[in-house]
């Protein structure tokens, strides 16, 4: 029920991607006999560590998947399903900023 309510907030491709990311998290919980609605912050931290160590995801992917999990729990808190989010204080991986330039710098252009 909580998953369906959360996914109802999204449409189209966004809904499909959020559902996919959430399905991975829920499967991870099921494989470890964790109830997603009673997990601790530490268990969410284990999931975040599992993504790059076992699944070999890059930091940007780990960050996105954690955002999906955190938003799911935020919805559960808003809807009164949970009192607090176990993902609230989970440490996010460092994701370097993308290059702010859209093309060559002036010096790079002149070197061509």
PyMOL commands that set and color helices and strands:
alter all, ss='L'
color gray80, all
select helices_A, chain A and resi 2-7+12-31+41-53+59-78+106-111
alter helices_A, ss='H'
color red, helices_A
deselect
rebuild
show_as cartoon
